[in-house]
C-alpha cells in the first residue's frame, strides 16, 4: 500500500484541486484522511491518501490479469488467500460467481489493512453499502475465525 499527501490551499486552490482529482481518478483508493489547518490567509486542507499501486491496463475491453502473489508482500498475500477462501465459501453457498461477492482487487484492499474489521472494510472504495450489508460482515467474521484457527 502506498501513501500520498496533498496540501490544498483554502484560497486559490484550482491547480492543487486539479492535481488531487487527476490522482484519484487514476489510482485505486483505499482510504483518505483529511484535516483542515486554520491559519488565516494561509489556511489549507491536508489529505493523506492510501492507495493500491496496482497498474492495470485495458486490453480489448477487459482488465489485464493481476498476479497478487507478486504484487502483495507474503504476509498480505496470506491474508488475501484466506479472504479468497472465505469469499469462495460464501459464493458457493449463494450459488453466485465469486466476483459478485467481492472482486480480487477489493479483497487485496481489505488484505492491505492493518486491522481487518467491518468498520475499516466499509471504507473501501467500490464496495457499495448493499453489497457490504449482504456479504461484508460475514466475510470479515469468517476471516477472523479462520485466521484465529490458523494462529492457534
C-alpha positions as CSV (number, residue, x, y, z in Angstrom):
1,X,0.0,0.0,0.0
2,X,1.2,3.5,-0.9
3,X,0.7,6.9,0.7
4,X,0.5,10.3,-0.9
5,X,-0.1,13.6,0.9
6,X,-1.8,16.5,-0.8
7,X,-2.0,20.1,0.5
8,X,-4.7,22.3,-0.9
9,X,-4.8,26.0,0.0
10,X,-8.2,27.2,1.2
11,X,-7.8,30.2,-1.2
12,X,-6.7,29.9,-4.9
13,X,-6.8,26.1,-4.9
14,X,-7.6,25.4,-8.6
15,X,-4.2,23.8,-9.5
16,X,-4.0,21.8,-6.3
17,X,-7.6,20.6,-6.7
18,X,-6.9,19.5,-10.3
19,X,-3.8,17.6,-9.2
20,X,-5.6,15.6,-6.5
21,X,-8.6,14.9,-8.8
22,X,-6.3,13.6,-11.5
23,X,-4.5,11.3,-9.0
24,X,-7.8,10.0,-7.5
25,X,-9.2,9.1,-11.0
26,X,-6.0,7.1,-11.9
27,X,-5.5,5.1,-8.6
28,X,-7.4,2.6,-6.5
29,X,-8.0,4.5,-3.3
30,X,-8.2,2.5,-0.1
31,X,-8.8,5.4,2.4
32,X,-8.5,9.2,2.7
33,X,-7.8,11.1,5.9
34,X,-8.4,14.8,5.8
35,X,-7.6,17.7,8.1
36,X,-8.3,21.4,7.8
37,X,-5.5,23.7,9.1
38,X,-6.8,27.1,10.0
39,X,-4.1,29.8,9.7
40,X,-5.8,32.9,8.3
41,X,-4.9,33.5,4.7
42,X,-2.5,30.5,4.8
43,X,-5.3,28.0,5.8
44,X,-5.2,24.7,3.9
45,X,-6.6,21.2,3.6
46,X,-4.3,18.3,4.1
47,X,-5.2,14.9,2.6
48,X,-3.4,11.7,3.2
49,X,-4.4,9.2,0.5
50,X,-3.8,5.5,1.0
51,X,-3.9,3.7,-2.3
52,X,-3.0,0.5,-4.1
53,X,-0.2,0.6,-6.7
54,X,-1.9,-1.8,-9.0
55,X,-1.1,-1.0,-12.6
56,X,-3.8,-2.5,-14.8
57,X,-4.5,-1.7,-18.4
58,X,-7.5,-2.3,-20.6
59,X,-7.0,-4.8,-23.3
60,X,-9.9,-5.4,-25.7
61,X,-12.4,-4.3,-23.1
62,X,-11.1,-6.5,-20.3
63,X,-8.6,-5.8,-17.5
64,X,-5.3,-7.4,-17.6
65,X,-4.9,-10.2,-15.1
66,X,-3.1,-9.2,-11.9
67,X,-0.7,-11.6,-10.1
68,X,-1.4,-10.7,-6.5
69,X,1.3,-13.0,-5.3
70,X,3.8,-10.7,-7.0
71,X,2.0,-7.5,-6.1
72,X,1.5,-8.2,-2.3
73,X,4.1,-8.9,0.3
74,X,4.0,-12.5,1.8
75,X,2.0,-11.6,4.9
76,X,-0.6,-9.6,3.0
77,X,-0.8,-12.3,0.3
78,X,-1.6,-14.9,3.1
79,X,-4.4,-12.6,4.3
80,X,-5.6,-12.2,0.7
81,X,-5.6,-16.0,0.2
82,X,-7.6,-16.6,3.4
83,X,-10.1,-13.9,2.3
84,X,-10.4,-15.6,-1.1
85,X,-11.2,-18.9,0.6
86,X,-13.9,-17.2,2.7
87,X,-15.4,-15.5,-0.4
88,X,-15.5,-18.8,-2.3
89,X,-17.5,-20.4,0.6
90,X,-20.0,-17.6,0.5
91,X,-20.3,-17.7,-3.3
92,X,-20.8,-21.4,-3.3
93,X,-23.5,-21.2,-0.7
94,X,-25.4,-18.5,-2.5
95,X,-24.7,-20.0,-6.0
96,X,-23.2,-16.8,-7.4
97,X,-19.8,-16.1,-9.1
98,X,-17.1,-15.1,-6.6
99,X,-16.6,-11.7,-8.2
100,X,-20.2,-10.8,-7.3
101,X,-19.3,-11.3,-3.6
102,X,-16.1,-9.2,-3.8
103,X,-13.5,-8.7,-6.6
104,X,-9.9,-9.7,-6.2
105,X,-9.0,-6.0,-6.1
106,X,-11.4,-5.4,-3.3
107,X,-10.0,-8.4,-1.4
108,X,-6.5,-7.1,-1.9
109,X,-7.5,-3.7,-0.5
110,X,-9.0,-5.4,2.6
111,X,-5.9,-7.6,3.0
112,X,-3.7,-4.5,2.9
113,X,-5.5,-3.1,6.0
114,X,-3.5,-3.4,9.2
115,X,-6.8,-4.1,11.1
116,X,-9.3,-6.1,9.1
117,X,-12.5,-5.1,10.7
118,X,-16.1,-4.4,9.5
119,X,-15.7,-0.7,10.1
120,X,-12.4,-0.4,8.2
121,X,-13.6,-2.6,5.3
122,X,-16.7,-0.4,4.8
123,X,-14.4,2.5,3.8
124,X,-13.0,0.7,0.7
125,X,-13.8,2.5,-2.5
126,X,-16.0,0.5,-4.8
127,X,-17.8,-1.6,-2.2
128,X,-21.4,-0.4,-2.0
129,X,-23.5,-0.4,1.1
130,X,-25.9,-3.0,-0.1
131,X,-23.2,-5.5,-1.2
132,X,-21.3,-4.9,2.1
133,X,-24.6,-5.4,4.0
134,X,-25.2,-8.7,2.1
135,X,-21.6,-10.1,2.3
136,X,-19.2,-7.8,4.1
137,X,-19.8,-8.6,7.7
138,X,-20.0,-12.3,7.1
139,X,-16.7,-12.3,5.1
140,X,-14.9,-10.4,7.8
141,X,-16.3,-12.6,10.6
142,X,-15.4,-15.7,8.7
143,X,-11.9,-14.4,8.0
144,X,-11.4,-13.6,11.7
145,X,-12.5,-17.0,12.7
146,X,-10.2,-18.8,10.2
147,X,-7.2,-16.6,11.0
148,X,-7.6,-17.3,14.7
149,X,-7.8,-21.0,13.9
150,X,-4.5,-20.9,11.9
151,X,-2.7,-18.8,14.5
152,X,-3.5,-21.2,17.4
